[in-house]
Amino acid sequence: MRITLPFTLFLLVNFSGVVAEAQPDYTSTSYTHELSPFKVSLTVVGMEDILTPVTAGLLFEGQLKDKIFYNVQFRQGYIRNFMIPKSDLITTQKESKGTVFEAGIDLPFSDRIKPGRVKVTTSLDFSYDRNNLLEKYFKADCDVRKYWAFNGGIMYYNRPEYINSDSALYIISGNENIKAPKDQFTHFNQSTLGFYAGIAKRKIKKALVKNGDVNYGVYYSTKFYAQVFIGNTSIGDIVYNNQPYKIDNAVQMPLGYRIGWQWDQNGVVTGFEFGKMPGVKLETPVEQSQLSKIFVQNPFLNYARLTIHFTLFNGDKRYGM
């Protein structure tokens, strides 16, 4: 599937546990407000079922004047949807591999710092003979910053849509019904441009911990967000039997939502979200089955996303410490 995700799952499955060391003599300096104004992360792997199975791109993040947090991300699908063989498509126009662009900000309305603790990992020992991973750590004092924020921004998605041989879902062009035979598909490309707005809760820990002659730079951030989408979607023509056709039965679905989480720990940013993406639906005179409405064309849930990013430049783990 991907290079790093199986290894991540492998670690989760084979992780033997953690060992808390005896509390050492250490000094800790908090840097919860010394956050990077501009850091760049590489999106190596992304699972996005609104696009293609694998995407890659860049993530730009930062803090401006300690009051505004911004986030810009771009990802591009680099292989077509391998779950659907190209030979099973009866429409022959070029397939979109998918593009994601988002730019947004967080505006905190509640921002507080309290004393807390942070886990400092001193070693990770992998045992090849026992096939497990052992983590040794201790807990150090560290200020914890928590904020609630209003957030919002712009978004653009370009993605393919595949339609199987479900007799209730098909393309209508003029007086012609273009249906896929059994076990085959039609497809079209759609582009959505719009806005999102919502609320976010974030917790940040950043400290330089000195234990003897060893310095540990620790950075840990978690973020939860819930947002609504408003977007307009345009669709391209299809090519069927070497002839171009417009899609006449596509109806706008401008509203959507998402709920997501983001973890940023020592230079690895992992995100997961799910929801409903604005787009179009195909109106036909045939009623869909209840199973299809729930599992295939669910009007309330139509996408999920997992992304893993690795910080390349000016990461918070090092910045300001």
Rosetta silent file (secondary structure, phi, psi, omega in degrees, C-alpha in Angstrom):
SEQUENCE: MRITLPFTLFLLVNFSGVVAEAQPDYTSTSYTHELSPFKVSLTVVGMEDILTPVTAGLLFEGQLKDKIFYNVQFRQGYIRNFMIPKSDLITTQKESKGTVFEAGIDLPFSDRIKPGRVKVTTSLDFSYDRNNLLEKYFKADCDVRKYWAFNGGIMYYNRPEYINSDSALYIISGNENIKAPKDQFTHFNQSTLGFYAGIAKRKIKKALVKNGDVNYGVYYSTKFYAQVFIGNTSIGDIVYNNQPYKIDNAVQMPLGYRIGWQWDQNGVVTGFEFGKMPGVKLETPVEQSQLSKIFVQNPFLNYARLTIHFTLFNGDKRYGM
SCORE:     score description
SCORE:     0.000 S_00000001
   1 L     0.000  -59.220  174.834    0.000    0.000    0.000 S_00000001
   2 L  -148.889  172.169 -175.123    2.663    2.512    1.052 S_00000001
   3 L   -77.750  -47.381 -170.359    6.202    2.442    2.398 S_00000001
   4 H   -92.886  -29.178 -177.016    5.756    3.903    5.877 S_00000001
   5 H   -63.414  -45.581  176.263    2.190    3.096    6.860 S_00000001
   6 H   -58.293  -37.488  178.738    2.719   -0.682    7.008 S_00000001
   7 H   -65.556  -38.999  177.164    5.824   -0.068    9.120 S_00000001
   8 H   -61.903  -45.442  177.881    3.774    2.186   11.424 S_00000001
   9 H   -63.241  -37.583  178.258    1.121   -0.506   11.766 S_00000001
  10 H   -59.330  -43.235 -179.617    3.895   -3.049   12.348 S_00000001
  11 H   -65.676  -39.649 -179.384    5.210   -0.981   15.230 S_00000001
  12 H   -64.535  -41.028 -178.428    1.753   -0.621   16.725 S_00000001
  13 H   -70.933  -38.905 -172.448    1.113   -4.346   16.559 S_00000001
  14 H   -99.565    5.394 -177.939    4.578   -5.374   17.789 S_00000001
  15 E   -68.989  117.811 -171.984    5.146   -2.628   20.342 S_00000001
  16 E   -80.639  -20.844  179.704    6.011   -4.518   23.507 S_00000001
  17 E   141.497 -175.987  179.928    5.451   -1.646   25.896 S_00000001
  18 E  -124.646  150.630  179.704    7.110    1.253   27.682 S_00000001
  19 E  -122.938  118.977  177.664    9.374    1.300   30.671 S_00000001
  20 E   -80.987  121.800  179.276    9.340    4.284   33.029 S_00000001
  21 L   -77.956  164.071  171.078   12.850    4.992   34.253 S_00000001
  22 L   -60.163  138.389 -174.669   13.714    6.174   37.733 S_00000001
  23 L   -61.476  116.228 -176.908   13.137    9.922   37.813 S_00000001
  24 L   -82.094  171.346  173.163   16.510   11.499   36.884 S_00000001
  25 L   -85.110  114.470 -173.654   17.990   14.804   37.998 S_00000001
  26 L  -141.292  165.357  168.926   17.081   17.169   35.169 S_00000001
  27 E  -122.779  145.508 -176.331   16.327   20.785   34.287 S_00000001
  28 E  -133.054  130.943  176.376   13.467   21.781   32.020 S_00000001
  29 E  -120.109  122.752 -177.506   12.858   25.051   30.131 S_00000001
  30 E   -84.182  143.941  178.835    9.462   25.573   28.509 S_00000001
  31 L  -133.422   39.174 -173.779    9.108   27.126   25.046 S_00000001
  32 L   -64.974  -21.946  177.770    5.388   26.873   24.494 S_00000001
  33 L   -99.424   -6.070  179.499    5.248   30.382   23.003 S_00000001
  34 L   -93.262   66.526 -177.354    8.443   30.027   20.935 S_00000001
  35 L   -95.652  151.233 -175.798    6.718   28.363   17.998 S_00000001
  36 L   -63.726  132.120  175.956    8.029   28.327   14.454 S_00000001
  37 L   -77.019  -16.942 -178.649    6.703   31.149   12.240 S_00000001
  38 L  -160.432  108.962  176.440    7.204   29.011    9.130 S_00000001
  39 E  -127.864  149.296 -175.106    7.771   25.283    8.925 S_00000001
  40 E  -121.076  130.846  177.434    7.572   22.974    5.939 S_00000001
  41 E  -125.339  145.773  178.625    6.567   19.316    6.013 S_00000001
  42 E   -97.100  124.751  176.607    6.568   16.764    3.228 S_00000001
  43 E   -85.793  100.765 -175.990    3.419   14.719    2.815 S_00000001
  44 E   -83.120  -41.289 -179.304    4.883   11.347    1.926 S_00000001
  45 E  -132.313  141.841  174.790    1.756    9.238    2.229 S_00000001
  46 E  -148.383  130.845  171.607   -1.925   10.051    2.123 S_00000001
  47 E  -104.927  117.219 -174.769   -4.998    7.843    1.968 S_00000001
  48 E  -140.808  103.406 -174.655   -7.862    9.878    0.562 S_00000001
  49 L   -77.866   -3.440  170.264  -10.891    8.100   -0.783 S_00000001
  50 L   -82.983  -12.714 -177.953  -12.236   11.313   -2.316 S_00000001
  51 L  -117.382 -111.820  175.932   -9.165   11.309   -4.548 S_00000001
  52 L  -123.128  170.602 -176.605   -6.972    8.314   -5.281 S_00000001
  53 L   -61.384  -27.313 -174.692   -5.516    5.784   -2.856 S_00000001
  54 L  -133.963  129.330  175.883   -2.135    7.550   -2.595 S_00000001
  55 E  -130.577  163.621  175.981   -1.291   11.275   -2.576 S_00000001
  56 E  -147.698  158.839 -179.378    1.799   13.355   -1.790 S_00000001
  57 E   173.747 -151.796 -176.432    2.505   17.050   -1.311 S_00000001
  58 E  -131.328  149.579  175.735    3.576   19.790    1.100 S_00000001
  59 E  -125.892  125.174  177.302    2.270   21.218    4.368 S_00000001
  60 E  -114.449  129.349 -179.801    3.139   24.779    5.459 S_00000001
  61 E  -140.377  160.821  175.753    2.343   25.875    9.015 S_00000001
  62 E   178.444  176.820  179.327    3.292   28.628   11.408 S_00000001
  63 E  -125.476  131.462  179.974    2.463   31.174   14.104 S_00000001
  64 E  -113.574  119.409  176.227    2.263   34.910   13.508 S_00000001
  65 L    53.735   29.454  174.751    2.749   37.303   16.443 S_00000001
  66 L    62.896   12.352 -175.454    1.673   34.586   18.863 S_00000001
  67 L  -129.471  -22.541 -177.611   -1.980   35.210   17.962 S_00000001
  68 E  -125.127  129.906  177.020   -2.640   33.784   14.495 S_00000001
  69 E  -113.938  133.284 -178.400   -1.887   30.254   13.361 S_00000001
  70 E  -122.876  160.661 -175.840   -1.981   29.405    9.665 S_00000001
  71 E  -149.396  122.024  176.143   -2.042   26.205    7.658 S_00000001
  72 E  -127.948  129.696 -179.675   -1.510   25.748    3.909 S_00000001
  73 E  -138.499  142.857  176.918   -1.505   22.331    2.283 S_00000001
  74 E  -136.539  131.205  176.581   -1.198   20.996   -1.238 S_00000001
  75 E  -140.501  148.982 -178.905   -1.396   17.367   -2.301 S_00000001
  76 E  -133.239  133.467  173.076   -1.557   15.623   -5.651 S_00000001
  77 E   -69.451  135.318 -177.999   -2.531   12.062   -6.483 S_00000001
  78 L  -115.128    1.649  166.412    0.327   10.354   -8.272 S_00000001
  79 L  -138.978  154.503  177.494   -1.344    7.138   -9.360 S_00000001
  80 L   -74.280  171.008 -178.508   -4.858    6.501  -10.651 S_00000001
  81 L   -68.278  102.575 -176.075   -7.385    4.560   -8.620 S_00000001
  82 L   -76.899   -4.258  175.869   -6.001    1.030   -8.838 S_00000001
  83 L   -74.881  -17.734  179.899   -9.163   -0.397   -7.237 S_00000001
  84 L  -120.856  106.803  179.132  -10.917    0.128  -10.585 S_00000001
  85 L   -58.776  138.486 -179.441   -9.101   -1.368  -13.622 S_00000001
  86 H   -59.621  -30.541  179.674   -8.920    1.045  -16.519 S_00000001
  87 H   -67.158  -15.819  179.770  -10.266   -1.692  -18.800 S_00000001
  88 H   -89.491   -0.601  178.350  -13.536   -1.607  -16.788 S_00000001
  89 E   -88.301  129.515  175.963  -14.246    2.032  -17.719 S_00000001
  90 L   -96.147  -13.267  170.661  -16.667    2.563  -20.580 S_00000001
  91 E   -95.808  140.928 -166.424  -16.050    6.323  -20.546 S_00000001
  92 L  -118.944    8.341  175.951  -12.653    7.162  -22.000 S_00000001
  93 L   -67.409  163.337 -178.578  -11.843   10.784  -21.101 S_00000001
  94 L   -63.352  136.516  178.900   -8.696   11.403  -19.050 S_00000001
  95 L   -85.901  137.063  169.971   -9.068   10.584  -15.375 S_00000001
  96 L   -74.382  135.981  174.078   -8.196   13.127  -12.716 S_00000001
  97 L   -87.497   -9.959  175.504   -5.719   11.756  -10.182 S_00000001
  98 L   100.390  136.724  178.038   -6.947   14.299   -7.660 S_00000001
  99 E  -138.171  138.422  175.356   -5.693   17.590   -6.236 S_00000001
 100 E  -123.825  130.658  169.724   -6.117   19.143   -2.784 S_00000001
 101 E  -138.023  130.206  176.388   -5.400   22.766   -1.885 S_00000001
 102 E  -140.665  144.824  174.221   -6.360   24.400    1.411 S_00000001
 103 E  -143.938  121.686 -176.829   -5.324   27.622    3.143 S_00000001
 104 E  -151.344  173.684 -179.190   -6.708   28.618    6.522 S_00000001
 105 E  -136.052  154.638  168.530   -6.073   30.285    9.890 S_00000001
 106 E  -108.260  132.142  175.764   -6.843   29.741   13.571 S_00000001
 107 E  -118.878   96.912 -176.700   -7.881   32.801   15.609 S_00000001
 108 E   -63.395  138.165  172.342   -7.761   31.876   19.332 S_00000001
 109 E  -113.361   -8.582  173.101  -10.443   33.311   21.582 S_00000001
 110 E  -144.395  119.670 -173.067   -9.218   31.455   24.690 S_00000001
 111 E  -140.271  112.183 -174.109   -5.483   30.870   25.192 S_00000001
 112 E  -132.976  152.644  175.141   -4.070   29.634   28.496 S_00000001
 113 E  -123.118  132.152  178.124   -0.851   28.151   29.895 S_00000001
 114 E  -133.877  154.879  174.985   -0.771   25.796   32.882 S_00000001
 115 E   -63.410  144.343  179.186    1.950   23.675   34.509 S_00000001
 116 E  -157.580 -161.701 -178.642    2.069   20.140   33.200 S_00000001
 117 E  -134.804  153.851  177.761    4.287   17.206   32.306 S_00000001
 118 E  -135.361  144.170  178.806    5.816   15.886   29.111 S_00000001
 119 E   -83.767  129.171  178.511    7.189   12.446   28.280 S_00000001
 120 E  -111.981  113.516 -179.761   10.892   12.398   27.398 S_00000001
 121 E   -85.035  123.096 -178.433   11.975    9.292   25.515 S_00000001
 122 E   -95.693  -25.566  178.788   15.560    8.346   26.283 S_00000001
 123 E  -161.961  150.707  171.881   15.860    5.244   24.092 S_00000001
 124 E  -126.292  111.721 -176.416   14.036    3.023   21.635 S_00000001
 125 E  -109.877  119.706  178.422   15.449   -0.504   21.565 S_00000001
 126 E  -101.007  126.603  179.639   14.337   -2.870   18.823 S_00000001
 127 E  -101.520  110.830 -179.136   14.784   -6.564   19.463 S_00000001
 128 L   -71.375  -34.810 -177.942   15.070   -8.509   16.227 S_00000001
 129 L   -72.049  -33.738  178.772   15.015  -11.896   17.902 S_00000001
 130 L   -98.520   -5.918  175.659   11.859  -11.093   19.868 S_00000001
 131 L    58.304   49.623  178.648   10.384   -8.850   17.156 S_00000001
 132 E  -146.246  170.556 -178.128    9.390   -6.024   19.484 S_00000001
 133 E  -124.934  132.268 -178.439   10.163   -2.421   20.380 S_00000001
 134 E  -119.802  126.305 -179.220   10.908   -1.178   23.897 S_00000001
 135 E  -108.300  131.377  174.477   10.668    2.507   24.832 S_00000001
 136 E  -111.657  136.567 -173.936   12.393    3.988   27.892 S_00000001
 137 E  -154.293  168.624  167.281   11.263    7.382   29.157 S_00000001
 138 E  -141.556  164.144 -179.827   10.781    9.712   32.102 S_00000001
 139 E  -100.168  134.091  179.976    8.324   12.547   32.789 S_00000001
 140 E  -122.878  153.087  175.942    9.562   16.163   32.972 S_00000001
 141 E   -66.079  140.994  179.977    7.907   19.407   34.012 S_00000001
 142 E  -162.058  135.317  173.969    6.635   21.444   31.058 S_00000001
 143 E   -65.750  141.331  179.207    4.160   24.285   30.552 S_00000001
 144 E  -115.454  122.302  179.057    1.070   23.190   28.633 S_00000001
 145 E  -101.228  128.917  177.579   -0.601   25.666   26.325 S_00000001
 146 E  -127.253  133.532  174.742   -4.264   25.141   25.433 S_00000001
 147 E  -138.735  150.507  168.237   -6.359   27.261   23.124 S_00000001
 148 E  -107.175  140.110 -174.923   -9.804   27.336   21.586 S_00000001
 149 E  -144.695  148.511  163.546  -10.014   29.077   18.228 S_00000001
 150 E   -81.724  140.182  176.735  -12.315   30.032   15.426 S_00000001
 151 E  -138.939  160.913 -179.734  -10.885   28.820   12.143 S_00000001
 152 E  -176.826  170.126 -179.670  -11.654   29.053    8.468 S_00000001
 153 E   175.300 -165.345  179.219  -10.200   29.279    5.001 S_00000001
 154 E  -112.442  156.008  179.183  -10.509   28.423    1.336 S_00000001
 155 E  -146.999  149.435  175.144  -10.341   25.024   -0.309 S_00000001
 156 E  -138.456  128.379  177.417  -10.106   23.544   -3.796 S_00000001
 157 E  -129.504  130.842  171.099  -10.564   19.881   -4.651 S_00000001
 158 E  -119.005  127.659 -171.934  -10.323   18.230   -8.049 S_00000001
 159 E  -155.687  156.343  175.530  -11.268   14.566   -8.030 S_00000001
 160 E   -87.497  156.305  173.798  -12.718   11.716  -10.098 S_00000001
 161 E  -129.544  126.107 -177.892  -16.114   10.142   -9.529 S_00000001
 162 E  -110.814  137.504 -176.984  -16.760    6.538  -10.537 S_00000001
 163 E  -123.212  120.317 -177.970  -20.244    5.099  -11.073 S_00000001
 164 L   -83.288 -164.004 -173.708  -20.753    1.345  -11.108 S_00000001
 165 L   -85.324   18.648  174.815  -23.523   -0.659  -12.743 S_00000001
 166 L   -56.038  122.844 -173.840  -26.103    0.251  -10.086 S_00000001
 167 L   -67.926  -14.514 -178.627  -29.317    0.550  -12.097 S_00000001
 168 L   -93.419   -7.731 -175.273  -30.467    3.532  -10.023 S_00000001
 169 L  -129.169  113.247 -178.429  -27.378    5.685  -10.625 S_00000001
 170 L  -158.716  169.042 -178.440  -26.338    6.677  -14.133 S_00000001
 171 E   -90.899  135.593  174.191  -25.526    9.630  -16.378 S_00000001
 172 E  -114.633  124.860  178.186  -28.231   11.341  -18.410 S_00000001
 173 E  -130.267  111.075 -175.087  -27.164   13.418  -21.411 S_00000001
 174 L    63.035 -122.774  178.555  -29.974   14.892  -23.489 S_00000001
 175 L  -101.406   11.229 -175.496  -32.340   12.005  -24.162 S_00000001
 176 E  -108.994  132.986  173.780  -29.694    9.319  -23.661 S_00000001
 177 E   -98.670  120.360 -177.293  -29.137    7.274  -20.524 S_00000001
 178 E  -106.042  103.016 -176.112  -25.500    6.212  -20.228 S_00000001
 179 L  -113.348  147.592  177.235  -25.319    3.208  -17.929 S_00000001
 180 L   -84.591  134.163  172.684  -22.410    0.955  -17.106 S_00000001
 181 L   -63.710  171.448 -177.863  -22.844   -2.772  -17.880 S_00000001
 182 L   -55.857  132.820  177.752  -22.398   -5.250  -15.045 S_00000001
 183 L    66.547   19.098  174.848  -18.999   -4.990  -13.314 S_00000001
 184 L  -125.115  175.705 -171.591  -18.033   -1.905  -15.323 S_00000001
 185 E  -139.159  148.525  159.671  -17.947    1.822  -14.598 S_00000001
 186 E  -103.381  165.093  177.815  -18.584    5.253  -16.025 S_00000001
 187 E  -153.550  157.650  171.850  -16.673    8.204  -14.588 S_00000001
 188 E  -147.023  162.917  179.573  -16.451   11.992  -14.634 S_00000001
 189 E  -105.355  140.273  179.635  -14.162   14.622  -13.092 S_00000001
 190 E  -133.674  145.950 -179.629  -15.409   17.269  -10.679 S_00000001
 191 E  -126.862  128.545 -179.153  -13.794   20.373   -9.167 S_00000001
 192 E  -117.358  127.751  175.795  -15.021   22.060   -5.982 S_00000001
 193 E  -120.653  129.033 -177.333  -14.061   25.590   -4.926 S_00000001
 194 E  -171.052 -159.687 -175.617  -15.322   26.912   -1.627 S_00000001
 195 E  -130.168  157.830  171.595  -14.847   27.928    1.982 S_00000001
 196 E  -136.695  152.692  179.337  -14.748   26.225    5.356 S_00000001
 197 E  -153.688  148.892 -179.671  -15.281   27.551    8.864 S_00000001
 198 E   179.788 -148.057 -175.011  -15.474   26.035   12.302 S_00000001
 199 E  -136.655  149.918 -178.623  -13.852   25.668   15.685 S_00000001
 200 E  -139.054  148.273  173.108  -10.608   24.083   16.897 S_00000001
 201 E  -125.080  130.626 -175.797   -9.097   23.009   20.207 S_00000001
 202 E  -134.776  143.879  175.145   -5.334   22.625   20.480 S_00000001
 203 E  -125.298  132.811 -174.774   -2.854   21.559   23.180 S_00000001
 204 E  -129.285  133.430  171.808    0.880   22.344   22.869 S_00000001
 205 E  -128.904  128.447  178.362    3.905   21.163   24.874 S_00000001
 206 E  -147.247  125.749 -176.867    7.409   22.356   24.015 S_00000001
 207 E  -155.437  154.330  169.569   10.473   22.130   26.245 S_00000001
 208 E  -108.240  114.926 -175.839   14.230   21.692   26.317 S_00000001
 209 E  -109.928  123.715  178.732   15.036   19.059   28.949 S_00000001
 210 E  -106.102  121.228  178.633   18.648   18.634   30.132 S_00000001
 211 E  -125.056   99.681 -174.847   19.548   15.345   31.749 S_00000001
 212 L    67.353 -124.365  179.240   23.238   15.242   32.569 S_00000001
 213 L   -93.265    5.103 -174.742   25.150   15.919   29.340 S_00000001
 214 E  -108.356  131.258  174.373   22.174   15.127   27.104 S_00000001
 215 E  -103.994  131.858  177.364   19.689   17.701   25.793 S_00000001
 216 E  -115.946  115.462  172.842   16.222   16.541   24.726 S_00000001
 217 E   -90.073  119.947 -174.363   14.162   18.839   22.551 S_00000001
 218 E  -119.525  130.872  174.548   10.518   17.838   22.978 S_00000001
 219 E  -138.941  131.527 -178.444    7.550   19.077   20.974 S_00000001
 220 E  -146.671  127.690 -179.720    4.038   17.690   21.118 S_00000001
 221 E  -140.742  135.470  173.078    0.820   19.173   19.742 S_00000001
 222 E  -124.710  145.716 -177.980   -2.686   17.785   19.348 S_00000001
 223 E  -141.976  131.530  173.014   -5.543   19.464   17.549 S_00000001
 224 E  -116.028  139.192  179.509   -9.231   18.657   17.221 S_00000001
 225 E  -145.779  151.286  175.143  -11.439   20.537   14.765 S_00000001
 226 E  -136.422  128.286 -172.293  -14.983   20.529   13.426 S_00000001
 227 E  -140.183  157.137  171.914  -15.868   22.540   10.321 S_00000001
 228 E  -112.131  148.995  178.223  -18.603   23.145    7.773 S_00000001
 229 E  -110.294  145.700  165.721  -18.022   23.460    4.011 S_00000001
 230 E  -133.827  120.655 -175.374  -19.724   25.653    1.435 S_00000001
 231 E  -149.269  156.066  174.361  -18.624   25.005   -2.137 S_00000001
 232 E  -111.619  135.629 -174.038  -19.575   25.160   -5.777 S_00000001
 233 E  -117.784  130.769  173.826  -18.736   22.182   -7.982 S_00000001
 234 E  -110.739  149.774 -178.420  -18.111   22.115  -11.715 S_00000001
 235 E  -127.216  152.473  179.175  -17.965   18.921  -13.767 S_00000001
 236 L   -93.119  167.386  174.936  -16.345   18.012  -17.058 S_00000001
 237 L   -71.834  161.094  173.258  -17.832   16.328  -20.101 S_00000001
 238 E  -107.814  162.264  174.123  -17.526   12.601  -20.568 S_00000001
 239 E  -119.657  119.152 -176.771  -16.385   10.722  -23.675 S_00000001
 240 E  -134.617  126.921 -174.995  -18.512    7.710  -24.591 S_00000001
 241 L    53.780   40.458  177.600  -18.220    5.746  -27.851 S_00000001
 242 L    65.976   17.443  178.536  -15.687    8.382  -28.991 S_00000001
 243 E  -123.142  138.461  176.503  -18.279   11.158  -28.623 S_00000001
 244 E   -78.368  141.666  178.632  -18.303   13.953  -26.001 S_00000001
 245 E  -135.354  139.632  171.340  -21.415   14.246  -23.819 S_00000001
 246 L   -85.748  151.812  177.708  -22.474   16.791  -21.242 S_00000001
 247 L   -96.140  114.633 -173.610  -23.904   15.534  -17.949 S_00000001
 248 L   -96.498  -13.355 -174.740  -27.407   16.957  -17.578 S_00000001
 249 L  -107.950   21.746  177.165  -28.569   15.288  -14.375 S_00000001
 250 E   -86.508  125.537 -178.135  -25.862   16.540  -12.003 S_00000001
 251 E  -115.756  134.246 -178.837  -27.322   18.513   -9.082 S_00000001
 252 E   -63.443  137.517  168.904  -25.236   20.678   -6.762 S_00000001
 253 E  -122.933   85.566 -167.333  -24.696   19.554   -3.166 S_00000001
 254 L   -77.727  -16.344 -173.689  -22.994   22.708   -1.820 S_00000001
 255 E  -102.834  148.419  176.597  -22.874   21.906    1.904 S_00000001
 256 E  -159.460 -174.354  179.721  -20.578   19.581    3.774 S_00000001
 257 E  -159.368  167.229  170.113  -18.686   19.103    7.011 S_00000001
 258 E  -154.901  152.504  174.286  -15.653   17.407    8.526 S_00000001
 259 E  -126.821  130.655 -173.699  -14.358   16.329   11.915 S_00000001
 260 E  -147.470  163.525  176.155  -10.647   15.828   12.303 S_00000001
 261 E  -132.169  148.155  175.715   -7.642   15.294   14.543 S_00000001
 262 E  -138.445  131.522  176.575   -3.981   16.203   14.053 S_00000001
 263 E  -116.393  130.308  177.632   -0.968   14.985   16.045 S_00000001
 264 E  -126.837  109.562 -176.669    2.421   16.701   15.708 S_00000001
 265 E  -133.662  111.420  174.085    5.175   14.988   17.669 S_00000001
 266 L    51.420   41.074  172.833    8.869   15.704   17.190 S_00000001
 267 L    97.696    1.523  174.407    8.621   16.343   13.470 S_00000001
 268 E  -117.512  119.130 -178.127    5.979   13.838   12.389 S_00000001
 269 E  -108.084  117.103  179.939    2.523   15.302   11.677 S_00000001
 270 E  -116.167  132.668 -179.356   -0.292   12.768   11.401 S_00000001
 271 E  -129.996  144.745  174.236   -3.841   13.752   10.510 S_00000001
 272 E  -139.555  136.892  176.693   -7.150   11.933   10.269 S_00000001
 273 E  -152.753  161.098  176.588  -10.541   13.319    9.304 S_00000001
 274 E  -149.050  162.187  178.531  -13.891   12.239    7.930 S_00000001
 275 E   162.722 -150.451 -179.238  -17.066   13.902    6.746 S_00000001
 276 E  -126.333  122.427  179.857  -19.030   14.914    3.684 S_00000001
 277 L   -91.494  134.801  173.465  -17.397   16.792    0.825 S_00000001
 278 L   -57.336  149.729 -179.350  -19.484   19.215   -1.279 S_00000001
 279 E  -176.882 -144.013  177.157  -20.005   17.953   -4.799 S_00000001
 280 E  -130.324  157.090  170.930  -22.777   16.841   -7.120 S_00000001
 281 E  -124.291  153.456 -179.727  -25.261   14.002   -7.147 S_00000001
 282 E   -95.651  117.944  177.970  -26.858   12.378  -10.181 S_00000001
 283 L   -89.146  126.152  177.097  -30.648   12.646  -10.217 S_00000001
 284 L  -131.845  159.807  178.470  -32.410    9.773  -11.941 S_00000001
 285 L   -75.195   -0.645 -178.236  -36.057    8.674  -12.000 S_00000001
 286 L  -101.394  128.539  179.845  -35.014    5.381  -10.351 S_00000001
 287 L   -75.922  133.273  176.747  -35.025    5.181   -6.556 S_00000001
 288 L   -74.858  153.343  175.836  -31.840    3.836   -4.967 S_00000001
 289 L   -71.338  158.909  179.529  -32.005    0.932   -2.554 S_00000001
 290 H   -63.497  -37.331  178.387  -31.605    1.611    1.150 S_00000001
 291 H   -63.563  -39.382  178.811  -28.345   -0.346    1.246 S_00000001
 292 H   -65.583  -39.763  179.480  -26.939    1.804   -1.545 S_00000001
 293 H   -63.996  -32.987 -176.612  -27.940    4.982    0.278 S_00000001
 294 H   -83.730  -45.965 -169.213  -26.156    3.816    3.419 S_00000001
 295 H  -104.469  -20.880 -175.715  -23.016    2.160    2.078 S_00000001
 296 L  -111.512  -51.485 -177.183  -22.460    3.502   -1.461 S_00000001
 297 L  -120.472   52.455 -178.540  -24.070    6.928   -1.844 S_00000001
 298 L   -65.211  123.243 -177.496  -24.435    8.013    1.766 S_00000001
 299 L   -74.775  -10.182 -176.291  -25.623   11.656    1.782 S_00000001
 300 L  -111.108  -12.541 -176.926  -24.049   12.372    5.183 S_00000001
 301 L  -150.101  110.869 -176.383  -20.643   10.661    4.954 S_00000001
 302 L  -134.942    9.307  175.346  -18.663   10.352    1.741 S_00000001
 303 E  -159.667  156.085  171.421  -14.976   10.637    2.541 S_00000001
 304 E  -143.865  153.934 -174.169  -12.201    9.861    5.018 S_00000001
 305 E  -145.304  135.839  171.951   -8.557   10.915    4.957 S_00000001
 306 E  -127.786  125.990  179.335   -5.305    9.836    6.615 S_00000001
 307 E  -130.142  144.856  176.706   -2.127   11.859    6.043 S_00000001
 308 E  -129.047  123.779 -177.005    1.421   11.507    7.368 S_00000001
 309 E  -121.025  147.636  175.890    3.887   14.412    7.053 S_00000001
 310 E  -121.353  124.881 -176.204    7.566   14.698    7.926 S_00000001
 311 E   -68.728  129.128 -179.482    8.970   18.110    8.833 S_00000001
 312 E  -101.622  -33.921 -168.800   11.751   19.224    6.498 S_00000001
 313 E  -142.854  132.220  169.992   12.486   22.801    7.563 S_00000001
 314 L    60.262   39.199 -179.017   12.274   24.929   10.731 S_00000001
 315 L   -65.515  151.692 -177.405   10.442   22.338   12.808 S_00000001
 316 L   -64.026  -24.207 -179.368    9.138   23.262   16.240 S_00000001
 317 L   -61.574  -29.395 -177.516   11.297   20.622   17.920 S_00000001
 318 L  -109.802  -30.596 -171.794   14.386   22.764   17.229 S_00000001
 319 L   -60.587  128.284  173.631   13.090   26.283   16.583 S_00000001
 320 L    80.169   -1.495 -176.348   13.885   28.764   19.379 S_00000001
 321 L  -109.284    0.000    0.000   15.588   26.258   21.679 S_00000001
